[in-house]
Each structure stands twice: as structure tokens, then as C-alpha cells.
Amino acid sequence: MQETASTAVDTLTSSYSDRWEGLEGIEQSSGFVQFMASNDLIFVVLGVSLIIWFVLLFYLIKVDRNVSKLEELIKDSSDEA
């Protein structure tokens, strides 16, 4: 038997349907879980990833300032000697 492209199975529609199976019994869950489920989950993922990126950026800026202070301290001590 030959199978043509028109008889291919549509796996994306069945895999990514509108109904998310993780929402079953959401009424009994906490308010936080209900809030997360009420929004589109892609926005929740985007929000969490943005928070992580901003924390990393803040940490890098803080470390850079500390390293700059140490470099100035080393430079000043080497100029005095």
C-alpha cells in the first residue's frame, strides 16, 4: 500500500488541543493554582522566565560593581607602593 501526504495523520491537533488535561479538578485547588490555570500558560512561563532573567541581570551588575571596587583598591595600593 502506498501512503500519500494527504492521508498523513494530524498529530499536532490531537497533541495541542484547546483542553489542557492538567486542569481536571481545578475547582478544589488553591487560589494560586487557579490563577495560573485561568491565564494562558504561555504567559505564565514568559513571566517566570522574565523574572529569572531580571534577577540574573541584577546579580551580574552587582558582581561587576564589586569587581570594579576591588580593581580600584588594587590599583590604589599598587600606586602607593
C-alpha positions in Angstrom: 0.0 0.0 0.0 1.1 3.5 -0.8 0.5 6.2 1.7 0.3 9.7 0.3 0.9 13.0 2.0 -2.9 13.8 2.1 -3.5 10.7 4.3 -0.9 11.7 6.9 -2.1 11.8 10.5 -2.6 15.2 12.1 -0.7 14.8 15.4 -0.4 18.5 16.3 -4.2 19.0 16.6 -4.5 16.0 18.9 -1.4 16.8 20.9 -2.0 20.5 21.4 -5.8 20.7 21.7 -7.6 23.5 23.5 -8.3 21.5 26.6 -5.4 21.0 28.9 -5.7 17.8 30.8 -4.0 19.2 33.8 -7.0 21.3 34.6 -9.2 18.5 35.8 -10.4 19.1 39.3 -9.0 22.7 39.3 -12.0 23.9 41.4 -10.6 22.2 44.5 -7.1 23.7 44.1 -5.6 26.7 45.8 -6.1 30.3 44.6 -2.6 30.4 43.2 -3.1 27.3 41.0 -6.5 28.6 39.8 -4.9 31.9 38.9 -2.2 30.2 36.9 -4.7 28.0 35.1 -7.0 30.8 34.3 -4.4 32.6 32.3 -2.8 31.1 29.2 0.1 29.0 30.4 2.5 30.6 27.9 2.1 33.9 29.7 2.9 32.3 33.0 6.0 30.7 31.5 7.0 34.0 30.0 6.6 35.8 33.3 8.6 33.3 35.2 11.4 33.4 32.6 11.5 37.2 32.6 11.8 37.2 36.4 14.7 34.8 36.2 16.4 37.0 33.5 16.0 40.2 35.6 17.4 38.5 38.7 20.4 37.3 36.7 20.9 40.8 35.3 20.7 42.4 38.7 23.2 39.8 40.1 25.7 40.4 37.2 25.5 44.2 37.7 26.1 43.8 41.4 29.1 41.5 40.8 30.5 43.9 38.3 30.4 46.8 40.7 32.1 44.7 43.4 34.9 43.7 41.0 35.3 47.3 39.9 35.7 48.4 43.5 38.3 45.7 44.1 40.2 46.7 40.9 40.3 50.3 42.1 41.5 49.2 45.5 44.3 47.0 44.0 45.3 49.9 41.6 45.5 52.4 44.5 47.5 50.0 46.7 50.0 49.3 43.8 50.4 53.1 43.1 51.3 53.8 46.8 53.9 51.1 46.9 
